[in-house]
Structure formats: structure tokens, C-alpha cells
């Protein structure tokens, strides 16, 4: 435990107090409606883009729900702006306003670090002096996000409104304790944001490095070879799961997909496991692909399992495929008809190995930094669960 959080200790489960608390505070928390501790107002926008284009494209940020969803803690980036005419039919909110989405992606939150307008699908919350702090309320929404979203259910179209939000009851400590909790959790947020940036930089580095290396190989004019002559494919039939009742237990067998999700879950099936070594799994319809170096099962029959023939480094081929960035708008199988007949540049195995090993080192660094990021996320979840009532 760091020096900063040594003063946090467990409290007995009595009274309206959290399980974890800074030791200098002992008073019970008080239940208050959100409207009692903050000014709450709805965003204002009388027109939609298709109605009056002259309202848009000026110097005043016009925040959308998607901008709030993408923000980590503070909102500084935006996708649309108002002109002077647009501002006249809207409202410019000050910095440190908490933006709360009440339609589409409900209960997403971010704190304005710029002056900005937003539409009526967003609520603006400004804390009352000595009642609460914007960072504390932001963390309250992080903690109780699912419960707040549940308040919107039951209507024809799920949404919240200003009245519902104003009547939500939370437990609040006195202002000094709020400040200490908010500051402490914000340090965790800063670590998460910093770690996320490290990962983004590494991903960009990987793409740029891969592109540079593959382009050089292509320019070096090695003899092209057909995909069907360097790879073998296997149908996944033997490895498809018999149940989709997945577990989160990572000691079980992972069930894979080639799309962004990659690992769908884990399953306790000790048969039909692919354990032949490294392979590429490719979705025959979407052409998404993943490099796999562990045993697994799959869910879909659309997967092709690709392995390398002699003299071919499979990791090099995976990076070459990633460089080519396969895509298609047609819903059909592509591997046999379109990918196998393609030609790729295959340098001598020694060069393939060097490229594969170099890019694998970046992958290893990415994996390490991603694991650190996951630990920060788990740490915040634990603190949110225990520092609030």
C-alpha cells in the first residue's frame, strides 16, 4: 500500500458509512437528492443539422453524446461547432459542468474543461457551493451507472430526464471527505488515462513499423508466391463448442472469435480442442484475423484455421495480412475464392524471422502495458465499490 492511501482503513458495517474510509472521518453520510446539492439543467438546441446549416461550423463547441462517451474524465474534444447564430438559440455552459447523457448512451458522464453548448439529450450539472464537488458526483455516477440506467427503463424509448435525475437520492459525506475521495480517485483516473495513452502510442508504433518493414520487402523485389502455396487451411468443425454457456474462469479452455472480441469466454470441454501450435484464425465472411499461440475452441463454422508450410514464418504472414488490411462489404466466404489466389512477397526465412521477432517484441510490450491498464481498471472498480455508500 502506498503512503498516499495508508490512511484508508476498513470500517465496521454500521451506520450510513462506506466499507473503506479515510481514518480522519467518522461522521455518518447523509442521504440527499441530487437536486438539493446541485443545479441541474437540460441542454438547449432548437434545430437539427438538417434544419438550419447556418447554425453550425463556427467557433463554439457543440458537444454530442458520442463526445461524452469517448471522454475519459474531462471533455476537451468535440466533433461539431455552433456559429454565432447557433449560439443564440442554445446555451454556453462553463468549465467544470458535469455533462450527463440522458438518451441513447444513458448515464455517460464527463466534466467540461472548455466552454461548450450541448443538445437536450444531455443534462448539465453544476454543484452548489459547500454541498458537493463535480468530481465527487462524477465518481458517484461511475459507481451507480447501472442503477441510474435502470431508472430509464419502462418507457417506449429508454431515457432519463431532468426531473428523474433531480430526485435520485445519494449518500454524501461532509465536503472535506468528498474532496479527499474525489482527489484520490482522480489520481487513479490519471493513471488509467496515462496508461491508455501509452497503449495507443505503442499500437501506432506497431502499425507504422510494420508498414515500413513490409513496404521495404515489397520494394526489394522478392519473388511473389501464392497464399495457397505457403499456407494450409483447416475447417473448424472439430473444434466448435457444444455449448455457449461460457465462464469467466481463465483456467478453462478459451473460446475464440476472429473479430474484436477475440476471447468470448471460457468453457469446461476437454475434447475438440485445437492444440497443434501457432495458427491464424480468419473469419471467412468479415476477413477479421487473429494470431493465436495457445490451445482453444471456436464458436463459429465461418472460421478458417491457417498454418504455415515449410520455410514460412506464420507470424510474418500474419503481419503481412494485417498490412493488407482485408475488408469486404459482401456477405460471402472469401478465403478460397479471393485470398488463396493472392500473391505475397516472401523474403528468405531469416528475414521473415527478423521481422516477426522485432514486431513480436512490440506485441510483448503492448501485452504488459495492457495488463497494467487492466489492473488499474480493477483497482478503480474495487475502490468505487467500497468508498461510497
MINU-758787 format. One record per residue (C-alpha): residue number from 1; residue in three letters; x, y, z. Coordinates in Angstrom, 2 decimals, padded with zeros to 5 digits. Layout:
MINU-758787
i | aa | east | north | up
NUM | ALA | X | Y | Z
...
This chain:
MINU-758787
i | aa | east | north | up
1 | UNK | 000.00 | 000.00 | 000.00
2 | UNK | 001.40 | 003.45 | -000.92
3 | UNK | 001.97 | 006.27 | 001.57
4 | UNK | -000.95 | 008.13 | -000.07
5 | UNK | -003.56 | 005.51 | 000.79
6 | UNK | -002.23 | 004.13 | 004.09
7 | UNK | -004.83 | 006.28 | 005.87
8 | UNK | -007.65 | 004.31 | 004.21
9 | UNK | -008.99 | 001.64 | 006.51
10 | UNK | -011.89 | -000.73 | 006.85
11 | UNK | -014.89 | 000.45 | 008.84
12 | UNK | -017.34 | -001.79 | 010.66
13 | UNK | -020.58 | -002.22 | 008.73
14 | UNK | -022.67 | 000.01 | 010.96
15 | UNK | -024.37 | 003.32 | 010.22
16 | UNK | -024.51 | 005.04 | 006.85
17 | UNK | -020.78 | 004.79 | 006.12
18 | UNK | -018.69 | 003.13 | 003.37
19 | UNK | -016.67 | -000.05 | 003.89
20 | UNK | -013.41 | 001.80 | 003.22
21 | UNK | -012.78 | 005.25 | 004.59
22 | UNK | -010.03 | 007.77 | 005.30
23 | UNK | -009.32 | 007.37 | 009.00
24 | UNK | -009.79 | 011.03 | 009.97
25 | UNK | -013.51 | 010.90 | 009.09
26 | UNK | -016.09 | 009.27 | 011.36
27 | UNK | -019.44 | 011.01 | 010.79
28 | UNK | -022.34 | 009.23 | 009.07
29 | UNK | -023.08 | 010.13 | 005.47
30 | UNK | -026.35 | 011.96 | 004.78
31 | UNK | -028.86 | 010.99 | 002.10
32 | UNK | -029.73 | 013.85 | -000.23
33 | UNK | -031.46 | 014.24 | -003.55
34 | UNK | -029.21 | 015.30 | -006.39
35 | UNK | -031.33 | 018.41 | -006.93
36 | UNK | -030.58 | 019.52 | -003.34
37 | UNK | -026.82 | 019.61 | -003.86
38 | UNK | -026.54 | 020.72 | -007.49
39 | UNK | -028.12 | 022.91 | -010.14
40 | UNK | -029.40 | 020.64 | -012.92
41 | UNK | -030.41 | 021.88 | -016.36
42 | UNK | -031.06 | 020.45 | -019.77
43 | UNK | -029.04 | 021.28 | -022.84
44 | UNK | -030.62 | 023.55 | -025.43
45 | UNK | -030.82 | 023.15 | -029.19
46 | UNK | -033.89 | 024.24 | -031.16
47 | UNK | -032.75 | 022.92 | -034.52
48 | UNK | -031.19 | 019.81 | -036.02
49 | UNK | -028.35 | 019.98 | -038.60
50 | UNK | -030.70 | 019.20 | -041.47
51 | UNK | -032.99 | 022.08 | -040.46
52 | UNK | -030.57 | 025.00 | -040.47
53 | UNK | -027.00 | 024.56 | -041.64
54 | UNK | -026.19 | 028.22 | -040.95
55 | UNK | -026.25 | 027.42 | -037.21
56 | UNK | -023.16 | 025.20 | -037.48
57 | UNK | -019.46 | 025.42 | -038.29
58 | UNK | -018.46 | 028.33 | -036.06
59 | UNK | -016.20 | 028.77 | -033.03
60 | UNK | -018.43 | 027.42 | -030.25
61 | UNK | -018.07 | 023.72 | -029.32
62 | UNK | -021.34 | 021.80 | -029.63
63 | UNK | -020.96 | 018.62 | -027.59
64 | UNK | -022.68 | 015.41 | -028.70
65 | UNK | -023.48 | 012.30 | -026.63
66 | UNK | -020.75 | 010.43 | -028.53
67 | UNK | -018.16 | 013.01 | -027.43
68 | UNK | -019.13 | 012.41 | -023.80
69 | UNK | -018.95 | 008.64 | -024.21
70 | UNK | -015.43 | 008.87 | -025.66
71 | UNK | -014.08 | 011.19 | -022.96
72 | UNK | -012.13 | 009.55 | -020.12
73 | UNK | -012.72 | 012.07 | -017.33
74 | UNK | -012.50 | 015.58 | -018.74
75 | UNK | -014.06 | 016.60 | -022.04
76 | UNK | -011.86 | 018.72 | -024.30
77 | UNK | -012.52 | 017.22 | -027.75
78 | UNK | -015.65 | 017.67 | -029.85
79 | UNK | -016.96 | 016.82 | -033.32
80 | UNK | -019.27 | 019.75 | -034.06
81 | UNK | -019.44 | 023.51 | -033.52
82 | UNK | -022.02 | 026.27 | -033.47
83 | UNK | -021.84 | 029.57 | -035.31
84 | UNK | -022.85 | 032.87 | -033.66
85 | UNK | -026.41 | 032.19 | -034.83
86 | UNK | -026.25 | 028.69 | -033.37
87 | UNK | -025.13 | 030.03 | -030.01
88 | UNK | -028.09 | 032.44 | -029.87
89 | UNK | -030.58 | 029.54 | -029.87
90 | UNK | -028.54 | 027.46 | -027.42
91 | UNK | -026.65 | 027.97 | -024.15
92 | UNK | -022.91 | 028.12 | -023.45
93 | UNK | -022.03 | 026.09 | -020.35
94 | UNK | -018.97 | 026.86 | -018.23
95 | UNK | -015.99 | 024.67 | -017.48
96 | UNK | -016.43 | 022.12 | -014.66
97 | UNK | -020.01 | 021.39 | -015.66
98 | UNK | -020.75 | 017.67 | -015.43
99 | UNK | -022.30 | 016.51 | -018.70
100 | UNK | -024.74 | 013.58 | -018.31
101 | UNK | -026.26 | 011.80 | -021.31
102 | UNK | -029.98 | 011.06 | -020.96
103 | UNK | -030.72 | 009.45 | -024.32
104 | UNK | -029.03 | 006.81 | -026.50
105 | UNK | -025.99 | 006.02 | -024.29
106 | UNK | -027.63 | 006.80 | -020.95
107 | UNK | -025.68 | 007.95 | -017.86
108 | UNK | -022.37 | 008.51 | -019.64
109 | UNK | -020.58 | 011.40 | -017.93
110 | UNK | -017.65 | 013.76 | -018.48
111 | UNK | -016.54 | 017.05 | -016.96
112 | UNK | -016.26 | 020.04 | -019.30
113 | UNK | -012.77 | 021.55 | -019.48
114 | UNK | -013.93 | 024.02 | -022.12
115 | UNK | -016.94 | 026.28 | -022.50
116 | UNK | -019.43 | 024.46 | -024.69
117 | UNK | -023.03 | 024.02 | -025.80
118 | UNK | -024.88 | 020.72 | -025.86
119 | UNK | -028.30 | 019.47 | -027.03
120 | UNK | -031.31 | 018.45 | -024.96
121 | UNK | -030.08 | 014.85 | -024.91
122 | UNK | -027.52 | 016.00 | -022.34
123 | UNK | -028.03 | 017.30 | -018.80
124 | UNK | -025.66 | 019.82 | -017.27
125 | UNK | -024.94 | 019.56 | -013.52
126 | UNK | -023.27 | 022.33 | -011.53
127 | UNK | -022.59 | 021.61 | -007.82
128 | UNK | -023.89 | 024.05 | -005.21
129 | UNK | -021.14 | 025.64 | -003.12
130 | UNK | -020.21 | 023.64 | 000.01
131 | UNK | -022.79 | 020.98 | -000.88
132 | UNK | -020.84 | 018.77 | -003.27
133 | UNK | -017.99 | 018.70 | -005.80
134 | UNK | -018.18 | 017.96 | -009.51
135 | UNK | -015.50 | 015.25 | -009.24
136 | UNK | -017.34 | 013.56 | -006.38
137 | UNK | -020.61 | 013.49 | -008.35
138 | UNK | -018.74 | 012.21 | -011.41
139 | UNK | -017.43 | 009.27 | -009.36
140 | UNK | -020.91 | 008.71 | -007.92
141 | UNK | -022.22 | 008.30 | -011.45
142 | UNK | -019.37 | 005.91 | -012.26
143 | UNK | -020.26 | 003.85 | -009.20
144 | UNK | -024.04 | 003.78 | -009.71
145 | UNK | -024.15 | 003.89 | -013.52
146 | UNK | -026.16 | 000.67 | -013.94
147 | UNK | -028.69 | 001.68 | -011.27
148 | UNK | -029.14 | 005.07 | -012.94
149 | UNK | -029.60 | 003.44 | -016.34
150 | UNK | -032.28 | 001.17 | -014.84
151 | UNK | -034.30 | 004.25 | -013.89
152 | UNK | -034.84 | 004.94 | -017.57
153 | UNK | -036.35 | 001.56 | -018.38
154 | UNK | -040.04 | 001.05 | -018.99
155 | UNK | -040.71 | 003.92 | -021.37
156 | UNK | -041.35 | 003.39 | -025.07
157 | UNK | -037.85 | 004.72 | -025.65
158 | UNK | -035.44 | 004.45 | -022.76
159 | UNK | -034.40 | 007.87 | -021.50
160 | UNK | -033.83 | 009.92 | -018.38
161 | UNK | -034.99 | 013.45 | -017.78
162 | UNK | -034.16 | 016.40 | -015.58
163 | UNK | -036.88 | 015.59 | -013.05
164 | UNK | -035.80 | 011.95 | -012.60
165 | UNK | -032.17 | 012.96 | -012.14
166 | UNK | -033.03 | 015.67 | -009.62
167 | UNK | -034.89 | 013.15 | -007.46
168 | UNK | -032.14 | 010.50 | -007.37
169 | UNK | -031.00 | 010.08 | -003.78
170 | UNK | -027.32 | 009.54 | -002.95
171 | UNK | -025.38 | 009.45 | 000.30
172 | UNK | -022.98 | 012.36 | 000.77
173 | UNK | -020.27 | 012.89 | 003.42
174 | UNK | -019.24 | 016.36 | 004.50
175 | UNK | -017.38 | 018.40 | 001.89
176 | UNK | -013.81 | 017.72 | 003.15
177 | UNK | -014.32 | 013.97 | 002.88
178 | UNK | -015.87 | 014.37 | -000.57
179 | UNK | -012.79 | 016.30 | -001.65
180 | UNK | -010.40 | 013.66 | -000.34
181 | UNK | -012.31 | 010.80 | -002.03
182 | UNK | -012.62 | 012.72 | -005.31
183 | UNK | -008.92 | 013.64 | -005.36
184 | UNK | -007.84 | 010.09 | -004.53
185 | UNK | -009.99 | 008.54 | -007.27
186 | UNK | -008.87 | 011.20 | -009.74
187 | UNK | -005.28 | 010.06 | -009.24
188 | UNK | -006.41 | 006.58 | -010.29
189 | UNK | -008.19 | 008.12 | -013.31
190 | UNK | -004.99 | 009.95 | -014.26
191 | UNK | -003.06 | 006.67 | -014.16
192 | UNK | -005.72 | 004.99 | -016.32
193 | UNK | -005.65 | 007.84 | -018.86
194 | UNK | -001.83 | 007.84 | -018.91
195 | UNK | -001.71 | 004.07 | -019.36
196 | UNK | -004.28 | 004.28 | -022.16
197 | UNK | -002.07 | 006.80 | -023.97
198 | UNK | 000.96 | 004.51 | -023.60
199 | UNK | -001.02 | 001.70 | -025.23
200 | UNK | -002.23 | 003.97 | -028.04
201 | UNK | 001.36 | 005.11 | -028.73
202 | UNK | 002.59 | 001.50 | -028.84
203 | UNK | -000.23 | 000.48 | -031.20
204 | UNK | 000.63 | 003.36 | -033.52
205 | UNK | 004.31 | 002.42 | -033.34
206 | UNK | 003.47 | -001.19 | -034.21
207 | UNK | 001.42 | -000.18 | -037.27
208 | UNK | 003.99 | 002.32 | -038.52
209 | UNK | 006.88 | -000.11 | -038.02
210 | UNK | 005.05 | -002.99 | -039.69
211 | UNK | 004.08 | -000.84 | -042.67
212 | UNK | 007.63 | 000.42 | -043.10
213 | UNK | 009.11 | -003.10 | -042.97
214 | UNK | 006.57 | -004.67 | -045.34
215 | UNK | 006.85 | -001.82 | -047.85
216 | UNK | 010.63 | -002.25 | -047.87
217 | UNK | 010.21 | -006.00 | -048.50
218 | UNK | 007.88 | -005.29 | -051.41
219 | UNK | 010.31 | -002.76 | -052.91
220 | UNK | 013.20 | -005.22 | -052.60
221 | UNK | 011.51 | -007.19 | -055.38
222 | UNK | 011.49 | -010.69 | -053.90
223 | UNK | 009.60 | -013.29 | -055.89
224 | UNK | 005.86 | -013.28 | -055.06
225 | UNK | 004.20 | -016.53 | -054.01
226 | UNK | 000.54 | -017.51 | -053.91
227 | UNK | -001.11 | -017.79 | -050.49
228 | UNK | -002.26 | -021.32 | -051.29
229 | UNK | 001.38 | -022.35 | -051.78
230 | UNK | 002.60 | -021.11 | -048.40
231 | UNK | -000.40 | -021.72 | -046.07
232 | UNK | -002.60 | -024.67 | -045.23
233 | UNK | -006.16 | -024.14 | -044.01
234 | UNK | -008.31 | -026.35 | -041.81
235 | UNK | -012.06 | -026.21 | -041.27
236 | UNK | -013.01 | -025.63 | -037.61
237 | UNK | -015.74 | -028.30 | -037.39
238 | UNK | -013.87 | -030.47 | -034.86
239 | UNK | -013.20 | -027.51 | -032.57
240 | UNK | -016.66 | -025.88 | -032.34
241 | UNK | -018.12 | -025.67 | -028.83
242 | UNK | -021.20 | -027.70 | -027.98
243 | UNK | -022.45 | -025.06 | -025.52
244 | UNK | -022.34 | -021.27 | -025.35
245 | UNK | -022.64 | -021.25 | -021.57
246 | UNK | -019.28 | -019.55 | -021.14
247 | UNK | -017.39 | -019.00 | -017.91
248 | UNK | -015.02 | -016.21 | -016.87
249 | UNK | -012.64 | -018.79 | -015.34
250 | UNK | -009.38 | -018.32 | -017.24
251 | UNK | -008.12 | -021.75 | -016.19
252 | UNK | -010.62 | -023.32 | -018.61
253 | UNK | -010.39 | -023.53 | -022.42
254 | UNK | -010.81 | -020.19 | -024.23
255 | UNK | -013.46 | -019.87 | -026.94
256 | UNK | -012.27 | -017.61 | -029.75
257 | UNK | -013.65 | -015.40 | -032.49
258 | UNK | -011.59 | -013.60 | -035.11
259 | UNK | -013.32 | -010.26 | -034.54
260 | UNK | -012.50 | -007.57 | -031.99
261 | UNK | -013.86 | -009.53 | -029.00
262 | UNK | -011.32 | -012.34 | -029.64
263 | UNK | -011.98 | -014.33 | -026.44
264 | UNK | -015.72 | -014.87 | -026.00
265 | UNK | -015.30 | -016.70 | -022.70
266 | UNK | -014.04 | -019.99 | -021.30
267 | UNK | -015.54 | -023.47 | -021.32
268 | UNK | -015.06 | -026.76 | -019.49
269 | UNK | -014.85 | -029.08 | -022.51
270 | UNK | -011.83 | -031.38 | -022.64
271 | UNK | -012.49 | -032.59 | -026.20
272 | UNK | -012.30 | -030.99 | -029.63
273 | UNK | -009.51 | -028.63 | -028.57
274 | UNK | -007.16 | -027.12 | -031.13
275 | UNK | -003.70 | -027.76 | -029.69
276 | UNK | -001.49 | -028.10 | -032.76
277 | UNK | 000.56 | -024.97 | -032.10
278 | UNK | 000.53 | -021.46 | -033.52
279 | UNK | -002.08 | -020.56 | -036.12
280 | UNK | -004.04 | -017.71 | -037.66
281 | UNK | -007.81 | -017.77 | -037.25
282 | UNK | -009.64 | -015.91 | -040.02
283 | UNK | -013.34 | -015.17 | -040.28
284 | UNK | -014.25 | -016.23 | -043.81
285 | UNK | -017.00 | -013.59 | -044.06
286 | UNK | -015.55 | -010.48 | -042.40
287 | UNK | -011.87 | -011.38 | -043.03
288 | UNK | -011.01 | -010.38 | -039.45
289 | UNK | -008.00 | -012.33 | -038.27
290 | UNK | -006.06 | -013.12 | -035.10
291 | UNK | -002.70 | -014.75 | -034.38
292 | UNK | -003.10 | -017.50 | -031.75
293 | UNK | -000.32 | -019.19 | -029.78
294 | UNK | -002.40 | -021.19 | -027.27
295 | UNK | -004.95 | -024.01 | -027.26
296 | UNK | -008.57 | -023.07 | -027.94
297 | UNK | -012.04 | -023.86 | -029.25
298 | UNK | -014.20 | -021.75 | -031.56
299 | UNK | -017.87 | -020.82 | -031.78
300 | UNK | -018.33 | -020.28 | -035.49
301 | UNK | -018.03 | -022.56 | -038.52
302 | UNK | -017.02 | -019.48 | -040.52
303 | UNK | -013.51 | -019.63 | -039.07
304 | UNK | -010.59 | -020.83 | -041.18
305 | UNK | -007.56 | -022.10 | -039.23
306 | UNK | -004.37 | -021.25 | -041.12
307 | UNK | -000.92 | -022.77 | -040.59
308 | UNK | 002.39 | -022.29 | -042.39
309 | UNK | 004.12 | -024.64 | -044.76
310 | UNK | 007.86 | -025.31 | -044.58
311 | UNK | 010.09 | -022.26 | -044.97
312 | UNK | 007.34 | -019.84 | -043.92
313 | UNK | 007.16 | -017.85 | -040.68
314 | UNK | 003.45 | -017.69 | -039.78
315 | UNK | 003.87 | -014.55 | -037.68
316 | UNK | 005.40 | -012.78 | -040.70
317 | UNK | 002.37 | -013.79 | -042.80
318 | UNK | 000.00 | -012.54 | -040.10
319 | UNK | 001.73 | -009.15 | -040.11
320 | UNK | 001.65 | -009.11 | -043.92
321 | UNK | -002.10 | -009.84 | -043.86
322 | UNK | -002.58 | -007.08 | -041.27
323 | UNK | -000.67 | -004.71 | -043.57
324 | UNK | -003.01 | -005.63 | -046.44
325 | UNK | -005.98 | -004.82 | -044.15
326 | UNK | -008.55 | -007.16 | -045.72
327 | UNK | -012.10 | -005.83 | -045.90
328 | UNK | -015.31 | -006.51 | -047.82
329 | UNK | -018.87 | -005.25 | -047.89
330 | UNK | -020.14 | -008.52 | -049.38
331 | UNK | -021.56 | -011.23 | -047.12
332 | UNK | -019.83 | -014.24 | -048.61
333 | UNK | -016.90 | -016.56 | -047.98
334 | UNK | -013.63 | -015.07 | -049.21
335 | UNK | -010.67 | -017.29 | -048.31
336 | UNK | -010.69 | -019.94 | -051.04
337 | UNK | -012.01 | -017.71 | -053.83
338 | UNK | -010.12 | -014.48 | -053.12
339 | UNK | -007.35 | -014.82 | -050.53
340 | UNK | -005.74 | -018.11 | -051.53
341 | UNK | -005.15 | -016.94 | -055.14
342 | UNK | -003.46 | -013.74 | -053.90
343 | UNK | 000.30 | -013.36 | -054.07
344 | UNK | 002.52 | -012.08 | -051.27
345 | UNK | 006.19 | -011.21 | -051.16
346 | UNK | 008.12 | -013.81 | -049.19
347 | UNK | 011.77 | -012.99 | -048.41
348 | UNK | 014.22 | -015.65 | -047.17
349 | UNK | 013.20 | -017.28 | -043.86
350 | UNK | 015.98 | -015.47 | -041.99
351 | UNK | 014.49 | -012.09 | -042.92
352 | UNK | 010.96 | -013.30 | -042.15
353 | UNK | 012.16 | -014.34 | -038.69
354 | UNK | 013.83 | -010.99 | -038.02
355 | UNK | 010.69 | -009.05 | -038.95
356 | UNK | 008.43 | -011.38 | -036.96
357 | UNK | 010.68 | -011.28 | -033.88
358 | UNK | 011.01 | -007.49 | -033.96
359 | UNK | 007.25 | -006.94 | -034.18
360 | UNK | 006.67 | -009.61 | -031.52
361 | UNK | 008.76 | -007.56 | -029.07
362 | UNK | 006.37 | -004.65 | -029.54
363 | UNK | 003.46 | -007.08 | -029.03
364 | UNK | 005.02 | -008.25 | -025.74
365 | UNK | 005.39 | -004.66 | -024.55
366 | UNK | 001.77 | -003.99 | -025.57
367 | UNK | 000.61 | -007.03 | -023.62
368 | UNK | 002.47 | -005.90 | -020.50
369 | UNK | 001.11 | -002.35 | -020.66
370 | UNK | -002.42 | -003.67 | -021.33
371 | UNK | -002.17 | -005.89 | -018.24
372 | UNK | -001.14 | -002.85 | -016.17
373 | UNK | -004.11 | -000.95 | -017.60
374 | UNK | -006.46 | -003.79 | -016.62
375 | UNK | -005.06 | -003.73 | -013.07
376 | UNK | -005.79 | 000.00 | -012.78
377 | UNK | -009.34 | -000.60 | -014.02
378 | UNK | -009.85 | -003.37 | -011.45
379 | UNK | -008.38 | -001.15 | -008.73
380 | UNK | -010.84 | 001.63 | -009.57
381 | UNK | -013.78 | -000.81 | -009.61
382 | UNK | -012.81 | -002.04 | -006.16
383 | UNK | -012.48 | 001.49 | -004.78
384 | UNK | -015.79 | 002.61 | -006.31
385 | UNK | -017.48 | -000.41 | -004.73
386 | UNK | -016.09 | 000.36 | -001.27
387 | UNK | -015.54 | 004.11 | -000.92
388 | UNK | -019.21 | 005.00 | -001.41
389 | UNK | -022.44 | 004.13 | 000.39
